[in-house]
């Protein structure tokens, strides 16, 4: 009994696994320990597997994964028994005497532990084919093209699509059914998979499209006719005069057609991405524009569509860019809260990325992106304010870093095309959306960023960048009605540049300031630089003063410009420069006199803001001398700019006479034929001729050659006939002998010089 109590005390120190391992299979112990243990042992034995420890081993070794786990449990049990020998030698001796099989435990006998271990789920489930098909039918939204994932990648028998099948579908689509629509969508998916080179998609498709004629016929049918047939199937005949867009999800048949419509839209997006022909892509985009209500039903497909449209909007051909923008506008108008903000962000990032380099050919694309992005920002001024505030602040941070650090790297972060085009974009946005209470607070910080950009490096090499900033400020001031001091940045250039200085070198072509930000040191020495700079100063001064020509304070505003132009005319000695500036000065003075004469007739005071606004509005409507001159000048200037952008010369359209120059080689050949007798001399005669003495008409050489010419009748007659055919010497009535005598010239005469005594 003492040994039993000692064993029980030792059992209290055992773990659960050790306790379970030590008391299960000991029948003698259960008999000696009494009824409680005898009652618990059958219950635990019933909880184990029905086969028991002596069950068939094949059931325990069928699964290799389970057998590896059982081996792990067996080794752990052996370790427990070895620790039991050290902890409780008496109990270990008792086991040796009563249950030897428990101590001789092997890996194959580990099935007893199987029922005692808690069941744990595997990391990944491996569903069967039935589960995959059911999951694909229930969770169709998870697959972007509506393809069941269980069937994807599995090779199946594909039926080839023929032209006859396409024609049969086309005729049957007049009475479209869900089953027929499903077949057409499957055929279109197969065609798109073939065009993309997706081998897995081709193998998993129900149909197979290999002929180009079949592909064209199928795509043409889907683009032209299928959408109308689908609309008729869903809603029947549309009521006349109804402009409201019907939601496809409101149709009772939408549940049957939903997955097929989703697969069809996904195929259309993929087709837009892989089509290279411009006409086909334009037809597809028109089809996409008509399918926008269906895209709005599927948010994931709609996001894919918007991403693709932004790419075409920035990089496609001109027609494709316009059609892509129309799709973006239509989607954003219907789903402002969902898609407008992400689309604006993506379009702005794309705009900045495409403005890294600027050339005459890229300017129209950049201008198109500015105007279209402004139109989308005008849809919601609240969202526009958030984006404008964020990106204008980023520009201000870059400018602040450049002003504080004063290093070349930070200067380059500001003085680049991306920064300048972003400034011009936001000036265009604020000037277009104005008047807007939401965007009005952004005018001042934006103008300060532009002025800070001008003042960062105010040197002559960055005059082109200054011109771009001045134009942006002029546009912002004119459209918003906010006074911005732009004129000092223009007049400053007149004081810094010496236009009387002789240019160091001549240039072959003028400098296009529209596509230049920085000039080289060589450019500063060229005459084309000063010509272009003076032309830019003329344009900027006229544009800014025209924007203020109707204001009641124009005479005082234009006074600094009048004084600077008069000073320039006194100092400048170049006639062409003076002629341009004198014309500008006359127009400015004429406009100032006009405003002064109208002000004298006014009966209100300066403090009456409402009366001043009404007076300025009336003056603008009636027109001023400067505005009339500007309208004519603008037409001519726009024409010149278009010619410069297209890479043509400004005088190309003028009817100048064309001079056809003859090639040098052809001219030499004709001369040899005409003067064959004159220059075709023997080498002996060349050696004997003395060129130190000029031949005369009476010299022996001349007489000998004259006799040879008379004797050689055939040669002279041939030469005369050639001259009569239209040679230049024949028209003058000269023969080769006379030409030679004329070439020799008169005989040199020597005269004695009489020198005076002073010499």
Secondary structure, 3 states (H helix, E strand, C coil): CHHHHHHHHHHHCCCHHHHHHHHCCCHHHHHHHCHHHHHHHHHHHHHCCCCCCCCCHHHHCCCHHHHHHHHHHHHHHHHHHHHHHHHCHHHHHHHHHHCHHHHCCCHHHHHHHCCCCCCCCCCCCCCCHHHHHHHHHHCHHHCCCCCCCCCCCCCCCCEECCHHHHHHHHHHHHHCCHHHHHHHHHHHHHHHHHHHCCHHHHHHCCEECCCHHHHHHHHHHHHHHHHHHHHHHHHCCCCCCCCCCCCHHHCCCHHHHHHHHHHHHHHHHHHHHHCCCHHHHHHHHHHHHHCHHHHHHCHHHHHHHHHHHHHHHHHCCHHHHHHHHHHHHHHHHHCHHHHHHHHHHHHHHHHHHHCCCCCCCCHHHHHHHHHHHHHHHCCCHHHHHHHHHHHHHHHHHHHHHHHHHCCHHHHHHHCCHHHHHHHHHHHHHHHHHCCCCCCCCHHHHHHHHHHHHHHHCCCHHHHHHHHHHHHHHHHHHHHHCCCCCCHHHHHHHHHHCCCCCCCCECCCCCCCHHHCCCCCHHHHCEHHHHHHHHHHHHHHHHHHHHHCCCCCCHHHHHHHHHHHHHHHHHHCCCHHHHHHHHHHHHHHHHHHHHHHHHHHCCCCCCCCHHHHHHHHHHHHHHCCHHHHHHHHHHHHHHHHHHHHHCCCCCCCCCCCCCCCCCCHHHHHHHHHHHCHHHHCCCHHHHHHCCCCCCCCCCCHHHHHHHHHHHHCHHHHHHHHHHHHCCCHHHHHCCCHHHHHHHHHCCCCCCCCCCCCCCC
